[in-house]
Amino acid sequence: MTENKKDKIEVNKKEKKVEEKKLSLKEKYALLQMENEEIKDKWIRTAAEFDNFRRRSFEEKSGWIKNATERLVLELCDVADNFERALHPENKKQNLKSFKNGIDLIYQQLESVLKKEGVSKIEALEKEFDPNYHEALAHIPSDLEENKIVAVIQNGYLMNEKVIRAARVAVSNGEKPIKNTKT
């Protein structure tokens, strides 16, 4: 900085000090109280705005969840209606093959609804046991290697790559089953 600018800054500082000295202590106190009240008021208003924002956000989120659930339930109602039609007494007079085909179509419809929602079945049979995806209910002898899944007791499911229900499985303990040979 040049000396001329330094001089101007010092003069400005001196002028401010002179102006401040002109105010009495009571006047300064009153000014500070007013500033304090303004700051308090701004803080209270900001806190109230934030509370309102939080409440509105929660209500919006709840609405989104409700609407998403409603859409899913409507699709499941279609599946339920199809089951009802398939099980209607009039349809029992048809042959077993067409009944089975109807149930297969309804199952495909249900799988389609789940797939649209990002739900997929965890394929587990004969796979390596992984505690992140599987829940072992039994360790049993089998022809498979140790820690391979021998049987699926209850399917597991992923929703958008997150486990929503682990597959309940029986796992091989690595021992071969004993064959009963009666002579």
Residue pairs with C-beta under 8 A, 6 or more apart in sequence:
20 28
23 31
72 113
72 117
75 113
75 116
76 110
76 113
78 109
79 106
79 109
79 110
79 113
82 102
82 105
82 106
82 109
83 106
85 91
86 99
86 102
86 103
86 106
91 99
91 102
92 99
114 120
114 157
117 159
118 159
118 160
119 157
119 158
119 159
119 164
120 157
120 158
121 155
121 156
121 157
121 158
122 133
122 134
122 155
122 156
122 157
122 158
122 163
122 166
122 167
124 133
124 134
124 149
124 152
124 155
124 156
124 167
124 169
125 149
125 151
125 152
126 144
126 148
126 149
126 150
127 148
127 149
128 147
128 148
128 149
129 136
129 147
129 148
129 149
129 169
129 171
132 163
133 156
133 163
133 166
133 167
134 149
134 156
134 166
134 167
134 168
134 169
134 171
135 156
135 166
135 167
135 168
135 169
136 169
136 170
136 171
137 153
137 168
137 169
137 170
138 153
138 170
138 171
139 170
139 171
139 172
139 173
140 150
140 151
140 170
140 171
140 172
140 173
141 172
141 173
141 175
141 176
141 177
141 178
142 148
142 150
142 172
142 173
142 176
142 177
143 176
143 177
144 150
144 172
145 172
145 174
146 172
146 173
146 174
147 171
147 172
147 174
148 171
148 172
149 167
149 169
149 170
149 171
149 172
150 169
150 170
150 171
150 172
151 169
151 170
152 167
152 168
152 169
153 168
153 169
153 170
154 165
154 167
154 168
155 165
155 167
156 163
156 165
156 166
156 167
156 168
157 163
157 164
157 165
158 164
